[in-house]
Amino acid sequence: MHRENERKTMQTSMVCHAINRSMGATGMSDYIELINPQTRICKLLKGGVVIAEYKMEQCDKCSTLSKLDEFGYQRGQRGEKLLWFCGGCR
């Protein structure tokens, strides 16, 4: 059931993008970024084709979703990962 909902959401996003494009919407990009909220995996599509896939994370300071990079982790005394900050909050 979950995969069906996910597939419908993806199709809906693509259909809306296609409608805007065919209607001549100005300022629209050919790029679409789809984020799976459960896995936080992001897929970047260009013209409906996946060109990149990467992990997203929520900043522990400002709560925005950003592309995950290892430099943002704040580590404890034993090296364990405690918090993650986006590039803007570092």
C-alpha positions as CSV (number, residue, x, y, z in Angstrom):
1,M,0.0,0.0,0.0
2,H,2.8,2.4,0.9
3,R,4.5,1.9,-2.4
4,E,1.3,2.6,-4.3
5,N,0.9,5.9,-2.5
6,E,4.5,6.8,-3.2
7,R,4.1,5.9,-6.8
8,K,0.9,8.0,-7.1
9,T,2.6,11.0,-5.5
10,M,5.5,10.7,-7.9
11,Q,3.2,10.5,-10.9
12,T,1.2,13.4,-9.6
13,S,4.3,15.6,-9.2
14,M,5.4,14.7,-12.7
15,V,1.9,15.3,-14.2
16,C,1.7,18.8,-12.5
17,H,5.1,19.6,-13.8
18,A,4.2,18.5,-17.3
19,I,0.9,20.6,-17.2
20,N,2.8,23.7,-16.1
21,R,5.4,23.1,-18.9
22,S,2.8,22.6,-21.6
23,M,0.9,25.7,-20.5
24,G,4.0,27.7,-21.0
25,A,4.7,28.6,-17.4
26,T,7.7,31.0,-17.3
27,G,10.5,30.5,-14.9
28,M,9.9,26.7,-14.6
29,S,12.9,24.4,-14.5
30,D,13.3,21.0,-16.1
31,Y,14.6,19.8,-12.7
32,I,12.4,18.1,-10.1
33,E,13.6,17.1,-6.6
34,L,11.7,14.2,-5.0
35,I,12.3,13.5,-1.3
36,N,11.0,10.3,0.3
37,P,10.1,11.4,3.8
38,Q,10.6,7.9,5.4
39,T,14.1,7.3,4.0
40,R,15.1,10.9,3.4
41,I,16.6,9.9,0.1
42,C,16.3,12.6,-2.6
43,K,16.2,11.9,-6.3
44,L,17.0,14.7,-8.7
45,L,15.2,14.3,-12.0
46,K,15.8,16.2,-15.3
47,G,13.2,15.7,-17.9
48,G,11.8,12.7,-15.9
49,V,15.2,10.9,-15.7
50,V,17.0,10.4,-12.4
51,I,20.4,12.2,-12.7
52,A,21.4,12.2,-9.0
53,E,20.4,10.4,-5.8
54,Y,21.5,11.6,-2.3
55,K,20.7,11.6,1.4
56,M,18.9,14.5,3.0
57,E,19.0,15.4,6.7
58,Q,17.2,17.9,8.9
59,C,19.5,20.5,10.6
60,D,19.4,20.2,14.4
61,K,19.7,24.0,14.7
62,C,17.4,25.5,12.1
63,S,15.3,22.4,11.1
64,T,15.7,22.9,7.4
65,L,16.2,19.9,5.1
66,S,19.6,19.9,3.4
67,K,21.9,17.6,1.5
68,L,23.8,15.5,4.0
69,D,27.5,16.0,4.3
70,E,29.8,14.4,6.9
71,F,31.4,17.8,7.8
72,G,28.2,18.9,9.6
73,Y,28.3,16.4,12.4
74,Q,29.1,17.6,15.9
75,R,30.9,14.8,17.6
76,G,31.1,13.7,21.2
77,Q,34.2,12.9,23.3
78,R,34.4,9.3,21.9
79,G,33.8,10.4,18.3
80,E,30.1,9.5,18.3
81,K,27.8,11.7,16.1
82,L,25.6,13.8,18.3
83,L,24.1,16.6,16.2
84,W,24.1,17.6,12.5
85,F,24.2,21.2,11.3
86,C,23.6,22.4,7.8
87,G,26.2,24.6,6.0
88,G,24.4,27.8,6.9
89,C,24.4,27.0,10.7
90,R,28.1,25.9,10.8
